[in-house]
């Protein structure tokens, strides 16, 4: 697992899981950690997945404070498409079930 972490004053942790098929992703939790909440976003790139995770936090009640602490664009997350693609009828399409995943714990 490709893990890149970003801690800011121990308020949150950003984990870049890389690309996994939905059937192989082991998940990301908070058991036996100092964290109380976790969301995992998916996308075609690390930044897409991060932005998806941000939107999940935005939908939660009483968690707006964490959005103020999170960076808009973490330096170690790329916007380069990392999801495998294949040609289908002369068109590039994403391999089914493959997503880049990024988790945020706080």
VEXDRENDO-874012 format. One record per residue: x, y negated, z of N, C-alpha, C, O, CB in turn; residue number from 1; residue in three letters. Coordinates in steps of 0.1 Angstrom, whole numbers. Atoms other than C-alpha are relative to their C-alpha. Glycine has a CB too. Example, Ala and Ser with C-alpha at 12.3 -4.5 7.8 and 13.67 -1.06 7.14 Angstrom:
% VEXDRENDO-874012
+-------+-------+-------+-------+-------+-------+-------+-------+-------+-------+-------+-------+-------+-------+-------+-----+------+
:   n_x :   n_y :   n_z :  ca_x :  ca_y :  ca_z :   c_x :   c_y :   c_z :   o_x :   o_y :   o_z :  cb_x :  cb_y :  cb_z : pos : code :
+-------+-------+-------+-------+-------+-------+-------+-------+-------+-------+-------+-------+-------+-------+-------+-----+------+
:     9 :    12 :     0 :   123 :    45 :    78 :     9 :   -12 :     0 :    19 :   -12 :     7 :   -10 :     0 :    12 :   1 :  ALA :
:    -9 :    11 :     0 :   137 :    11 :    71 :    -8 :   -11 :     8 :    -3 :   -22 :     9 :     4 :    -5 :   -14 :   2 :  SER :
+-------+-------+-------+-------+-------+-------+-------+-------+-------+-------+-------+-------+-------+-------+-------+-----+------+
% end
This chain:
% VEXDRENDO-874012
+-------+-------+-------+-------+-------+-------+-------+-------+-------+-------+-------+-------+-------+-------+-------+-----+------+
:   n_x :   n_y :   n_z :  ca_x :  ca_y :  ca_z :   c_x :   c_y :   c_z :   o_x :   o_y :   o_z :  cb_x :  cb_y :  cb_z : pos : code :
+-------+-------+-------+-------+-------+-------+-------+-------+-------+-------+-------+-------+-------+-------+-------+-----+------+
:     9 :    12 :     0 :     0 :     0 :     0 :     9 :   -12 :     0 :    18 :   -13 :     8 :   -10 :     0 :    12 :   1 :  UNK :
:    -7 :    13 :     1 :    13 :   -34 :   -10 :    -6 :   -10 :    10 :   -17 :   -14 :     8 :     0 :    -6 :   -14 :   2 :  UNK :
:     5 :     9 :   -10 :     9 :   -56 :    21 :     8 :   -12 :     1 :    20 :   -12 :     4 :    -1 :     8 :    14 :   3 :  UNK :
:    -7 :    13 :    -2 :    17 :   -92 :    22 :    -9 :    -7 :    11 :   -21 :    -8 :     9 :     1 :    -9 :   -13 :   4 :  UNK :
:     7 :     6 :   -11 :     7 :  -110 :    54 :     4 :   -14 :     2 :    15 :   -18 :    -1 :     2 :     8 :    13 :   5 :  UNK :
:    -2 :    14 :    -3 :     3 :  -146 :    63 :    -7 :    -3 :    13 :   -19 :    -3 :    14 :    -6 :    -9 :   -12 :   6 :  UNK :
:     6 :     4 :   -13 :    -2 :  -156 :    99 :     3 :   -15 :     3 :    14 :   -20 :     0 :     7 :     8 :    12 :   7 :  UNK :
:    -2 :    14 :    -3 :    -8 :  -192 :   109 :    -5 :    -2 :    15 :   -17 :    -1 :    18 :    -8 :    -9 :    -9 :   8 :  UNK :
:     3 :     2 :   -14 :    -6 :  -197 :   146 :    -9 :    11 :     6 :   -17 :     9 :    15 :    -6 :   -14 :     3 :   9 :  UNK :
:     8 :   -12 :    -5 :   -21 :  -162 :   151 :   -15 :    -2 :    -1 :   -22 :     4 :     7 :     4 :     3 :    14 :  10 :  UNK :
:    15 :     1 :     2 :   -56 :  -174 :   140 :    -6 :     9 :   -10 :   -17 :    13 :    -9 :    -3 :   -15 :    -4 :  11 :  UNK :
:     5 :    -9 :    10 :   -59 :  -152 :   110 :    12 :     8 :    -7 :    24 :     5 :    -5 :    -7 :    -8 :   -11 :  12 :  UNK :
:   -10 :    -8 :     7 :   -41 :  -126 :    88 :    -6 :     2 :   -14 :   -18 :     6 :   -15 :     3 :    13 :     7 :  13 :  UNK :
:     4 :    -3 :    14 :   -43 :  -123 :    50 :     8 :    12 :    -5 :    20 :    12 :    -4 :     2 :   -13 :    -9 :  14 :  UNK :
:    -7 :   -12 :     4 :   -35 :   -89 :    36 :    -3 :     3 :   -15 :   -15 :     4 :   -19 :    -5 :    13 :     8 :  15 :  UNK :
:     1 :    -3 :    14 :   -29 :   -82 :    -1 :     1 :    15 :    -2 :    12 :    20 :    -1 :    10 :    -8 :    -9 :  16 :  UNK :
:    -1 :   -14 :     1 :   -38 :   -46 :    -6 :     4 :     5 :   -14 :     8 :    17 :   -16 :   -14 :     6 :     3 :  17 :  UNK :
:    -3 :    -4 :    13 :   -31 :   -46 :   -43 :   -12 :     7 :    -7 :   -24 :     5 :    -3 :    11 :    10 :     0 :  18 :  UNK :
:    11 :    -6 :     8 :   -52 :   -26 :   -69 :    -2 :    14 :     5 :     7 :    22 :     6 :     4 :    -1 :   -15 :  19 :  UNK :
:     4 :   -13 :    -4 :   -71 :     4 :   -58 :   -14 :     3 :    -7 :   -22 :    -6 :    -9 :    -2 :     1 :    16 :  20 :  UNK :
:    13 :    -4 :     5 :  -100 :    24 :   -72 :    -9 :     1 :    12 :    -5 :     3 :    23 :     1 :    14 :    -7 :  21 :  UNK :
:     9 :     1 :   -11 :  -131 :    21 :   -51 :    -1 :    13 :     8 :    -4 :    13 :    20 :   -14 :    -3 :    -5 :  22 :  UNK :
:     1 :   -12 :    -7 :  -130 :    58 :   -42 :    13 :     3 :     8 :    13 :    12 :    17 :    -2 :    12 :   -10 :  23 :  UNK :
:   -12 :    -2 :    -6 :   -94 :    56 :   -30 :     4 :   -11 :    11 :    13 :    -9 :    19 :    11 :     0 :   -10 :  24 :  UNK :
:    -3 :    10 :   -10 :   -94 :    24 :    -9 :    -4 :     4 :    14 :   -16 :     7 :    16 :    -8 :   -14 :    -4 :  25 :  UNK :
:     3 :    -5 :   -13 :   -91 :    33 :    27 :    -8 :    -9 :     9 :   -13 :    -6 :    20 :    13 :     4 :     7 :  26 :  UNK :
:     7 :    10 :    -8 :  -107 :     1 :    40 :     9 :    -8 :     8 :    21 :    -5 :     8 :   -11 :     7 :     9 :  27 :  UNK :
:    -8 :     9 :    -9 :   -95 :   -25 :    64 :    -9 :    -3 :    12 :   -20 :    -9 :    10 :     5 :   -13 :    -7 :  28 :  UNK :
:     8 :     2 :   -12 :  -107 :   -28 :   100 :     7 :    -8 :    10 :    17 :   -14 :     8 :    -5 :    13 :     5 :  29 :  UNK :
:    -5 :     8 :   -11 :  -101 :   -44 :   133 :     3 :     9 :    12 :     7 :     4 :    23 :    -9 :   -11 :     4 :  30 :  UNK :
:    -2 :    -9 :   -11 :   -99 :   -13 :   156 :    15 :     0 :     4 :    23 :     1 :    -5 :    -5 :    14 :    -3 :  31 :  UNK :
:   -14 :    -1 :    -5 :   -68 :   -13 :   178 :     9 :   -12 :    -5 :    21 :   -11 :    -6 :     7 :    13 :    -4 :  32 :  UNK :
:    -7 :    12 :     4 :   -58 :   -48 :   166 :    -5 :   -12 :     9 :   -14 :   -10 :    17 :    -2 :    -4 :   -15 :  33 :  UNK :
:     4 :    12 :    -8 :   -61 :   -83 :   181 :   -12 :    -8 :    -7 :   -17 :   -17 :    -1 :    11 :   -10 :     3 :  34 :  UNK :
:    10 :     7 :     8 :   -87 :   -93 :   154 :   -14 :     4 :     4 :   -16 :    16 :     8 :     3 :     2 :   -14 :  35 :  UNK :
:    14 :    -3 :    -3 :  -124 :   -95 :   159 :    -9 :     2 :   -13 :   -19 :     8 :   -12 :    -6 :   -11 :     8 :  36 :  UNK :
:     8 :     0 :    12 :  -137 :   -99 :   123 :     9 :     3 :   -12 :    22 :     1 :   -12 :    -7 :   -14 :    -3 :  37 :  UNK :
:    -7 :    -3 :    12 :  -126 :   -87 :    88 :   -10 :    -1 :   -12 :   -21 :     4 :   -11 :     7 :    13 :     1 :  38 :  UNK :
:     7 :    -1 :    13 :  -138 :   -92 :    52 :    10 :     4 :   -10 :    22 :     0 :    -9 :    -7 :   -14 :    -3 :  39 :  UNK :
:    -8 :    -4 :    11 :  -124 :   -77 :    21 :    -6 :    -4 :   -13 :   -18 :    -1 :   -16 :     3 :    15 :     0 :  40 :  UNK :
:     5 :     5 :    13 :  -128 :   -94 :   -13 :     6 :     8 :   -11 :    17 :    14 :   -10 :     3 :   -15 :    -2 :  41 :  UNK :
:    -5 :    -7 :    12 :  -124 :   -79 :   -47 :     0 :   -10 :   -12 :    -7 :   -20 :   -12 :    -9 :    12 :    -4 :  42 :  UNK :
:    -1 :     8 :    12 :  -114 :   -94 :   -80 :    10 :     6 :   -10 :    16 :    16 :    -8 :     5 :   -14 :     3 :  43 :  UNK :
:    -9 :    -4 :    11 :   -93 :   -91 :  -112 :    15 :    -3 :     4 :    24 :     2 :    -2 :    -3 :    -6 :   -13 :  44 :  UNK :
:   -14 :     4 :    -5 :   -63 :  -108 :   -94 :    -1 :    -2 :    15 :   -12 :    -1 :    21 :     4 :   -13 :    -7 :  45 :  UNK :
:     0 :     2 :   -14 :   -52 :  -114 :   -59 :    -8 :   -13 :     4 :   -15 :   -13 :    14 :    15 :    -1 :     5 :  46 :  UNK :
:     7 :    13 :    -3 :   -65 :  -150 :   -60 :   -15 :     2 :    -1 :   -23 :    -4 :     7 :     5 :   -11 :    -9 :  47 :  UNK :
:    14 :    -3 :     2 :   -99 :  -138 :   -73 :    -5 :     7 :    12 :   -16 :     4 :    17 :    -3 :     9 :   -13 :  48 :  UNK :
:     4 :    -8 :   -12 :  -101 :  -113 :   -44 :     0 :    -9 :    12 :    -9 :    -8 :    20 :     9 :    12 :     2 :  49 :  UNK :
:     0 :    10 :   -11 :   -91 :  -140 :   -19 :   -12 :    -9 :     0 :   -18 :   -11 :    10 :    13 :    -8 :     0 :  50 :  UNK :
:    11 :     9 :     1 :  -117 :  -163 :   -32 :   -14 :     7 :     3 :   -23 :     1 :     9 :    -1 :    -7 :   -14 :  51 :  UNK :
:    12 :    -8 :    -3 :  -143 :  -135 :   -30 :    -1 :     2 :    15 :   -12 :     1 :    21 :     1 :    13 :    -7 :  52 :  UNK :
:     0 :    -2 :   -15 :  -133 :  -129 :     7 :    -4 :   -13 :     6 :   -12 :   -13 :    16 :    14 :     4 :     5 :  53 :  UNK :
:     4 :    14 :    -6 :  -137 :  -167 :    14 :   -15 :    -1 :    -2 :   -21 :    -6 :     8 :     8 :   -11 :    -8 :  54 :  UNK :
:    15 :     2 :     2 :  -172 :  -166 :    -1 :    -8 :     9 :     9 :   -19 :     6 :    14 :    -4 :     3 :   -15 :  55 :  UNK :
:     7 :    -9 :   -10 :  -181 :  -136 :    22 :     0 :    -7 :    13 :   -10 :    -6 :    21 :     7 :    13 :     0 :  56 :  UNK :
:    -1 :     7 :   -13 :  -169 :  -156 :    52 :   -10 :   -11 :     0 :   -17 :   -14 :    10 :    14 :    -5 :     3 :  57 :  UNK :
:     9 :    12 :     1 :  -189 :  -186 :    40 :   -15 :     4 :     2 :   -23 :    -4 :     7 :     1 :    -7 :   -14 :  58 :  UNK :
:    14 :    -5 :    -2 :  -221 :  -164 :    41 :    -3 :     4 :    14 :   -14 :     7 :    18 :    -2 :    11 :   -10 :  59 :  UNK :
:     2 :    -4 :   -14 :  -215 :  -154 :    77 :    -4 :   -11 :     9 :     0 :   -23 :     7 :    13 :     7 :     5 :  60 :  UNK :
:     3 :    10 :    -9 :  -230 :  -172 :   106 :    11 :    -3 :    10 :    18 :     6 :    14 :   -13 :     4 :     8 :  61 :  UNK :
:   -10 :     4 :   -10 :  -208 :  -191 :   131 :    14 :     3 :    -3 :    22 :     6 :     6 :    -4 :     7 :    13 :  62 :  UNK :
:   -14 :    -3 :     4 :  -176 :  -185 :   112 :     6 :   -11 :    -9 :    16 :    -9 :   -15 :     1 :    13 :    -7 :  63 :  UNK :
:    -5 :    12 :     8 :  -172 :  -219 :    95 :    13 :    -5 :     4 :    21 :   -10 :    -4 :   -10 :   -11 :     0 :  64 :  UNK :
:   -13 :     5 :    -5 :  -143 :  -228 :   117 :    12 :     7 :    -7 :    22 :     0 :    -9 :     1 :     2 :    15 :  65 :  UNK :
:   -11 :    -7 :     6 :  -121 :  -201 :   101 :     3 :    -6 :   -14 :    15 :    -6 :   -19 :    -2 :    15 :    -1 :  66 :  UNK :
:    -1 :     6 :    14 :  -127 :  -217 :    66 :     9 :   -12 :     0 :    16 :   -15 :    -9 :   -13 :    -3 :    -6 :  67 :  UNK :
:    -9 :    12 :    -1 :  -110 :  -249 :    78 :    14 :     4 :     3 :    23 :    -4 :    -1 :    -5 :    -9 :    12 :  68 :  UNK :
:   -14 :    -5 :    -3 :   -79 :  -229 :    90 :     7 :     7 :   -12 :    19 :     6 :   -13 :     0 :     9 :    12 :  69 :  UNK :
:    -6 :    -8 :    11 :   -74 :  -208 :    58 :     5 :    -9 :   -11 :    -1 :   -19 :   -14 :   -11 :     9 :    -6 :  70 :  UNK :
:    -5 :     8 :    11 :   -52 :  -221 :    31 :    -8 :     1 :   -13 :   -14 :    12 :   -15 :    15 :     4 :    -3 :  71 :  UNK :
:     7 :     0 :    13 :   -68 :  -230 :    -3 :     6 :    10 :    -9 :    -2 :    17 :   -16 :    -1 :   -14 :    -6 :  72 :  UNK :
:    -7 :    -9 :    10 :   -42 :  -211 :   -23 :    13 :     5 :     7 :    23 :    -1 :     6 :     3 :    -7 :   -13 :  73 :  UNK :
:   -12 :    -6 :    -6 :   -18 :  -189 :    -3 :    11 :     2 :   -10 :     8 :     7 :   -21 :    -3 :    13 :     8 :  74 :  UNK :
:   -11 :    -1 :     9 :    16 :  -190 :   -19 :     3 :    14 :    -6 :     7 :    15 :   -17 :    13 :    -6 :     6 :  75 :  UNK :
:    -4 :   -14 :     5 :    21 :  -152 :   -21 :   -11 :     7 :    -8 :    -9 :    18 :   -12 :     3 :     8 :    13 :  76 :  UNK :
:    10 :    -6 :     8 :   -12 :  -145 :   -39 :     0 :    -6 :   -14 :     0 :   -18 :   -16 :   -14 :    -3 :     6 :  77 :  UNK :
:    -1 :     3 :    14 :   -10 :  -145 :   -77 :   -14 :    -1 :    -6 :   -23 :     6 :    -2 :     9 :     9 :    -7 :  78 :  UNK :
:    13 :     0 :     7 :   -38 :  -155 :  -101 :     2 :     8 :   -13 :    -7 :     8 :   -22 :    -4 :   -14 :    -3 :  79 :  UNK :
:    -2 :    -8 :    12 :   -23 :  -131 :  -127 :    -9 :    13 :     1 :   -10 :    19 :    12 :    15 :     4 :    -1 :  80 :  UNK :
:     9 :   -12 :     0 :   -48 :  -103 :  -137 :     9 :    12 :     2 :    18 :    15 :    -5 :    -8 :     1 :   -13 :  81 :  UNK :
:    -7 :   -12 :    -4 :   -36 :   -71 :  -121 :    -8 :    13 :    -2 :    -3 :    24 :    -1 :     5 :    -1 :    14 :  82 :  UNK :
:     8 :   -11 :     2 :   -65 :   -48 :  -128 :     2 :     6 :   -13 :     3 :    -1 :   -23 :   -15 :    -4 :     2 :  83 :  UNK :
:    -2 :    -7 :    13 :   -59 :   -21 :  -155 :   -12 :    -3 :    -9 :   -24 :    -2 :    -5 :     2 :    15 :     2 :  84 :  UNK :
:    10 :     2 :    10 :   -77 :   -28 :  -187 :     2 :    10 :   -11 :    13 :    16 :   -13 :     1 :   -15 :    -6 :  85 :  UNK :
:    -1 :    -9 :    11 :   -85 :    -6 :  -217 :    -8 :    -6 :   -12 :   -17 :   -14 :    -9 :    -4 :    14 :     3 :  86 :  UNK :
:     8 :     5 :    11 :   -98 :   -12 :  -252 :   -13 :     9 :    -2 :   -12 :    21 :    -1 :     8 :     1 :   -13 :  87 :  UNK :
:    13 :    -7 :     2 :  -135 :    -3 :  -258 :    -7 :    -8 :   -11 :   -11 :   -20 :    -9 :    -8 :     0 :    13 :  88 :  UNK :
:     6 :     6 :    11 :  -149 :   -11 :  -292 :     7 :   -13 :    -3 :     0 :   -24 :    -5 :   -15 :    -3 :     2 :  89 :  UNK :
:    -8 :    11 :     4 :  -121 :   -35 :  -300 :    -1 :   -12 :    10 :     2 :   -23 :     7 :    -3 :    -5 :   -13 :  90 :  UNK :
:     2 :    10 :   -10 :  -127 :   -54 :  -267 :     7 :     5 :    13 :     6 :    17 :    16 :   -15 :    -3 :     3 :  91 :  UNK :
:    -6 :    -4 :   -13 :  -106 :   -53 :  -235 :   -10 :    -1 :    11 :   -16 :   -11 :    13 :    12 :   -10 :     3 :  92 :  UNK :
:     9 :    -1 :   -11 :  -126 :   -42 :  -206 :     7 :     6 :    12 :    17 :    13 :    11 :   -13 :     9 :    -3 :  93 :  UNK :
:    -6 :    -4 :   -13 :  -117 :   -35 :  -169 :    -3 :    15 :     2 :   -14 :    20 :    -1 :    -6 :    -8 :    11 :  94 :  UNK :
:     3 :   -14 :    -3 :  -113 :     1 :  -159 :   -10 :     1 :    12 :    -9 :    -6 :    21 :    13 :     7 :     5 :  95 :  UNK :
:    11 :    -1 :   -10 :  -144 :    11 :  -139 :     5 :     3 :    14 :    13 :    13 :    15 :   -10 :    10 :    -5 :  96 :  UNK :
:    -3 :    -2 :   -14 :  -140 :     9 :  -102 :    13 :    -5 :     5 :    16 :    -4 :    17 :     0 :    15 :     3 :  97 :  UNK :
:   -14 :     5 :    -4 :  -105 :    -6 :  -102 :    -2 :   -15 :     3 :    -6 :   -23 :    -5 :    10 :     2 :   -11 :  98 :  UNK :
:     0 :    14 :    -4 :  -102 :   -39 :   -83 :    12 :    -3 :     9 :    17 :     5 :    16 :   -13 :    -3 :     9 :  99 :  UNK :
:   -10 :     5 :    -9 :   -76 :   -60 :   -66 :    -7 :    -3 :    13 :   -18 :    -9 :    12 :     8 :   -12 :    -6 : 100 :  UNK :
:     7 :     2 :   -13 :   -84 :   -62 :   -29 :     9 :    -9 :     9 :    21 :    -7 :    10 :    -4 :    13 :     7 : 101 :  UNK :
:    -7 :     8 :   -10 :   -75 :   -89 :    -3 :    -9 :    -1 :    12 :   -21 :    -4 :    11 :     3 :   -14 :    -6 : 102 :  UNK :
:     8 :     1 :   -12 :   -86 :   -88 :    33 :     4 :   -12 :     8 :    16 :   -16 :     8 :     1 :    13 :     8 : 103 :  UNK :
:    -3 :    10 :    -9 :   -88 :  -116 :    58 :    -5 :     5 :    14 :   -17 :     8 :    15 :    -7 :   -14 :    -4 : 104 :  UNK :
:     4 :    -3 :   -13 :   -89 :  -108 :    95 :     2 :   -12 :     9 :    12 :   -20 :     8 :     8 :    12 :     6 : 105 :  UNK :
:    -1 :    11 :   -10 :   -95 :  -133 :   124 :    -6 :     4 :    12 :    -6 :    -3 :    22 :    -6 :   -12 :    -6 : 106 :  UNK :
+-------+-------+-------+-------+-------+-------+-------+-------+-------+-------+-------+-------+-------+-------+-------+-----+------+
% end
